[in-house]
Amino acid sequence: MFKKKTKKLINTTPIFVIGTGRSGTHLLGRTFLSNKDCKVLIEDPMFFKDVTKIATGQRKRRHFKKVLKNYRNLFVSTKEKYVLEKTHPNIWFVEDLLEAFPNAKFIGIKRDPYATISSMLNHGNVMKWYNVLPLNKENDFLGIDSENINYFTNLSIEAKAAFRWKSHIRRLNYLEEIFPNNVMVFDYEDYFNNNEELMNKISSFIGISGELHAEKIKNESLDKWKTHLTSENIENINNVIK
């Protein structure tokens, strides 16, 4: 008789960074490079391509099983106490990841809508989705739903981006409420206004040993959007988010 193959135990704490593009997820991921007990992967090709294609609707949700298998292989093989993987479209698969890894922690980051959208408009890889994906089909990633689907195509590009921002914020709020022990959400602006307190809160939430230190960032980035967005841009954004 053949012995049943037993699954190898995961002796690490998985950490996932979630949010929308251009909201500070890269900054958050890099913060963990300061901790010697944490293995850090930033948009690792093994995960990022597949997760993004599934999140955007280019692949069926059933393909996420392959992603889970790859994550498990990573977590089983690592020697570090913590593994952080920064693939922010995982925001749409938190339930799947928690089912597979019940001890996982998720850190979400919110950023001011004007700053986020301004950054989106200046980033080609973010804006390409409006040329790649159908705009007459419901899509959580883009923020297309039953209420705006009939007019989404005709919106200004900044209004389209505002719906994407809004959809991700709603999702973060939902996850934080439903999974308070596994999901922590904070504001990008806390990196500037309450940095030390923020680092302590993140460390405490994860239970991570050792300190976290954020890289230095320029305060000008907070208000850069004011020189990039026109009054018409702002009005179109306000019509969506207010």
Secondary structure, 3 states (H helix, E strand, C coil): CCCCCCCCCCCCEEEEEECCCCCCHHHHHHHHHHCCCEEEEECCHHHHHHHHHHHCCCCCHHHHHHHHHHHHHHHHHCCCCEEEEECHHHHHHHHHHHHHCCCCEEEEEECCHHHHHHHHHCCHHHHCHHHHCCCCCCECCCCECCCCCCCHHHCCHHHHHHHHHHHHHHHHHHHHHHCCCCEEEEECCHHHHCHHHHHHHHHHHHCCCCCCCCCCCCHHHHCCHHHHCCHHHHHHHHHHHC
